[in-house]
Amino acid sequence: MSISTQALSYVKSISPYVPGKPISELAREMGLPVEGIVKLASNENPLGMSPRARAAVIAALDGLERYPDQFELIRALAEQMGVGQDQVVLGNGSNDVLDLAARVFLAPGRSAVFSQHAFAVYPLATLSTGAECVVAPAKHFGHDLQALRAAIRPDTRLIWIANPNNPTGNFLPYPEVRAFLEAVPKDVVVVLDEAYNDYLPPAERVDSVAWLKDFSNLIITRTFSKIYGLAGLRVGFAVASAELADLMNRVRQPFNLNNLALVAARAALDDHLFVAESYQINRRGMEQIVAGLKRLGLEHIPSHGNFVTFAVSAGAVVNQKLLQQGVIVRPIGGYGLPNHLRVTIGLETENARFLTALEKSL
């Protein structure tokens, strides 16, 4: 008898998360030089990490024999967002805080609701607790708030909403999100995942954190992996009522962020020039890639993030041809979109390289 028969059945039913293909892996598979490969698969910042964050990491190398202290980063985040320090929960990437929310509110006999084509971590976090996934049909590849509301069951304890959504890039206007929150039963927690919030044009942004005063069942999550360029250091956070934050901190690992991640994130918060440059490069790159897709006659889903999802027949074949040319994008068949690929916005030269390779692949 295999020892795996003793594992929880709902754990064995989980399909592991598949990340974007690393550059080193493609180099080994195709025999390509690492420096000749362009990775546009994982929504990383093409500028790299914030210069202030890099300097902070170097300065912190001498203190790695000490256990981490989260105080300074929590204080800075609380001050920036206008909340109490007891309302901030840090995570090893925003995936970690999503998992914390699931562990607090989900269990066998309970359910969580999320949209078709939503972030893959939502079903993973849900299933890992033994809870049931309730998938609401998408609308134009994005969240349908009416469908999400209709999907709520008596055993539903959590709703996952990404805004903007990954991997499709759809954006829900904030007045609609607030109206949805007002309609959700007060005993159902809503996790509003704003990982790509920093890429929204200023006219579309709303201080959603201010809503915490009105909705005791709201958890907002954000990340340093995208516009701050710290994906490899894994820093995310949640803001919620002090009551919810306290519950999440009860199941959080004591030292879930390392010293380098903490100082890098704290420094990155103050690197406003880097954030502004990252935003502008993303806007220009988005225009470049969308124009290229239109020139090639390919439809795309309008995106509010740092990536574009586009339709292409025989997506797996086209993806393989791109890989052979040293260009890595993201197949999203696992999201129910087998005839779509997702490409991250890169530097101007990287975007051009992608479009040239895509044209050859077609």
N, C-alpha and C positions, 0 to 999 in steps of 0.2 A: 504493500500500500504506500502510495506517495504521500509525503508529509503535506503536500499542497491540498490534500483533501480536507485538512483541518482548517484551512483558511476560510474566511468569511465569504459566502457565495457572492455577495455584492461587490466585494473587492476583485474576485476573479472575473467578474463580468466587465470590468473597466478596460477600455482600450487606451493604452498609454499615449500621452501627448507626444506628437511628432514635431520636433522643432525644425526650423529652416536648415537646409543643408549647410554645414560649415565649409569654409573655403578649403581647409586642409583635407577634408574628406573628398571633395571634388578633385583636388589636385592628385590625390592617390588613385582615385578611380579612373581618371582620364589621362593621367600622366602629363598634366598641364603645370606650368610654372605658377607658383602661388601669386606672384606679382602680376600675372596676366589675367587673374580672375576678378570679376566684378560681382559682389554679392548684394543683391537688392531683394532679399527674401524675408528679412526679419524686422523691418520697420525701425532700423537703427539710424542714428544721426550720422549723416555722411561727413560732418565736420569733426567727428570724434568726440572726446569728452571736453567739458568746459575747462579752459586754461586755469581758472582759479581752483577748480576741483583737482586738476593734475598737480598743481603746486601744493595743495593741502595734503594730498596723498603722500607726496615725497617727504613733506615735513613730518608726517605722522609715522614714518617707518621705524623710528627709534622707540616708539611706545607700544609695540605689538606684544610685549610680554604681559601687558595689563588687560584685564577684562573690559569690554566696552561700556561706555556710559552714554545713554541716549538723551540725556538732559538737554544739551545745547541744541540739538536738531529739533527736538520736540518744542522747546521754547521758541525757536525761530519760526517754525511752522505755525504755532499757535498765534504768535504776534502778527505774522503776515496775513493770516486768515481771520483774525478777530474772534478766536475761540479760546476757551480755557485749555491749559495744558492737559487737563484730565479728559479732554475730548479727542486727543490725538493718539492713534495707534500706529506704530511703525511695523513694517513688514520686510521680509527678505524678497523684495520685489512686490508689486501689487498682487501678484498671484498668492502670496502668503496671506495678505489680509483678506482676500476673497475666501481662502480656505478657513481662516479664523471665523469669519461670519457663518460659514456653513457648519463648522463644528459647534458653534454656540446654539444655532437654531434648527438644525436638521438632524434627523434620526430615522430609523425604520418606522414606517407608519405616518411619515410626514412627506410633503412634496414641495418642490421648488419649481417656479415657472420662469421660462425664458423663451426668447424668440428663435424661430428657425433661422439658420445662418448666423447665430450669435457666437461669441468667443468660446473656444473649445474648453476653457477652464471651467465654465459654468457646469456642464454636465459632469466633468471630472470631480469637482468639489462636491457636487450634490451626491453622486453615486458613492463616493468614498465614505459617506456617512450612513449609507443604507437607505437614504431617502429616494423618492421617486421623481424622475424628471417629467415635467409637463411642458411640451413644446408647442408654443402658439405659432400659427402660420404667419409667415412674413408678408409684408406689403412692399412691393417694389424692392425686394431684397433686404428690406430693413424692418425695424420694429413696427408692429401695428398695435398701438396702445389699446384700442378697443378689443382686439383679439387677446391681448395679454390680460386685460381686465376680465374677459369672459372665461379665461382659462383657470382663474383662481377657484380652488376647491376648498371645502371645509378643512381639509388637512394641510392646506398650503401655509407655509410659514415664511417663505422668502421668495422674492422676485428679483431676478438679475436683469439689469438694463445697462447696456453700453452706449454712451453717447459722447462723441461719434462711435459708430459700431465698427468692430473689427470682425471679419475681414472685408466687409462691403463698403465701409466709409460713410454710410448713411447718417444723417443728423436729424434729430428731433428738435424742433423749435422749443425753447424752454417754457413758454406759456402752456404748451401742450403737456409737457412733462409735469408741470406743477398741477395742472388740472387732473392729471392721472393720479398724482399723489393724494390729492384731496378725495378721490373716489375709492382709493384702496382701503380695505378694512384696517383699522388701527392696530390689529394684532398680527399683521403681516409686515415683515421687514422688507424694505426696498433697498437694494444695493445699486447705487448709481455710479457706474464705472466710467470715470472721466480721464482715462489714460491719455487720450488724444486732445484734451481740452485746450492745450496750449497752441494748437494749430488752427483754432477757430479764428476767423476774422473778428476784430473787436466789436463790430456791430452785432454779432451773433452771440457774444458771451453774456452770461448772467452770473451774478454772485450766488451760485446755488448753495454755497456754504451758509449763507444767511437764512436759508430755509430750515436749517436745523432747529431754529427757535419755534417753528410752526409744526414740524413733523418729528415727533419723538421716535418714529419707526424708520427713519432715513439714515443710511450709511453712505458716505461719498468716498470713493477710492481714487487715488491718483498715483503717479509714478515718476521716478527720475530716469527711467530707462529710455524715454523718447527724446524730447527736445533738449534735455540736459546732457544726453550722451553718456549715461552711466549704466547702460544695460548689463555690462559685465560685473558691476559691483552689487547689483540687486538691491535697490532701495525703492520701496513703495510705502504708502501710508493711507490711513483712513481717518476721516473726521466724522464724528457722530455725537449724540448726546453723551454726557458723562456716564450715564447708566449703561448705554450700549458699549461704549469704549471700555468700561470697567469689565464687562463680561468678556469682551474679546481679549483683553490683556490677561484674563485668568487662564486662557488656553494658549496664549502665546509663549513660545520658548523664551527663556530668560535673556539669552544673548543672541537673538535672531538676526541682528545686524553686526557686522564686524567693525573694528575701529576705522579701517580705511574707507569703508562705505559711509560711515557716519560723518567723517570730516569732509569727504568729497561732496556729499549732499548738502551739508551746511554751507560750504563755500560756493557751490553751484547756485544756491538760492540768490546770492548777491551778484552773480555774473550776468547782469541785465543785457550788456552788449552782446554776449554770446547767444543768449536766448533770442534777442531781436534779429541777429544775423541768421540764426538757424531758421527762424520763422520766414524771413524773406527768401532765403535759398529754397525753402520748401515751396513757397508760392510760385517762384519762377520755374522751379523744376516741375511742378504740377502742370503749369501751362505748357511747358515743353513736351512732356509725355502725352498729355491729352491731345495736343495738336498732332503729334506723331501717330497716335492711335487713329485719329480721324483720317489722317492722310492714308493710312493703311486700310481704311474701311472697317475698322473694328469698333464695336460698341463698348462703352465703359459705364460703370456705375459712378455717378457724381460723388466725389469723395471730399470729406472734411477732415481727413487725417493727413498722414505723411506717406500715403500709398494710394494706388489706383487698382481697382479690380476690373478686368476687361474680359469680354467674351471671345472665345476662340474655339472653333471646332477641333476635335481631337486634341484636347488640352494636354494630355499626357505625352503625346507624340511631339507637340511643339515644345513642351518643357524639356524633353530629352534633347532636342536639337539645340535648344538654348544652352543646355549644360555642356554639350559637345563643343560649343564656342566659348566656354568659360564664363557664361552669364547665369547667375543663380537667381531665379524668382521663386514664388511660392505657389505650388499646386494646392487647390483648395477643394478637391473632391471630397475630403473628409467633412467639409461644411455643407455638403449637399450641392456643390457647384462644380461638377466634373468638367464642365466646358468653360471654366473661367480660370484665369491665373491672376495672382496679385503681385504687383511690382512696387517696391519701395522707391520713394523719390530719393535720388542720389545727387551727386554733383553734376554739373552740366555735362562734363565729359562722360560720366558713367551713364547718364540718361541717353546720351547719343549712342554710346556703345550698345546699350540695350535695344534701342529702336533699330539700329542697323542689323543686329543679330536676329531680332524678331522678324524683320522683313525677309531675311534669308531663310528663316525657319518656316515661314508661311509658303 
